[in-house]
Amino acid sequence: MRALFIGGTIDNSEMDIDGAPPVHYPASTGAGRPRYRLHQLGKRDGEVAYAVYAAPEMDNEEVQRVVEERDYARRFLATPVMVER
């Protein structure tokens, strides 16, 4: 599964993550506050193809705007699914 990041210090970065996507990335920063929160999953054939993480200070509308601009669903041939908070 590909993790895609929006905002913060690693904006527009990507990395591979094995297993189920965590709700926060990284899981522990040592400061008691996660850097990125899961906003959207892209599913293809019942599997997670990508996960979109955004910086905690970003509002949902801005995250959605960037996701649409970067067109992750088309790139991964996946169906986007918003993650409930």
Secondary structure, 3 states (H helix, E strand, C coil): CEEEEECHHHCCCEEECCCCCCCEECCCCCCCCCCEEEEEEEEECCEEEEEEEECCCCCHHHHHHHHHHHCHHHHHCCEEEECCC
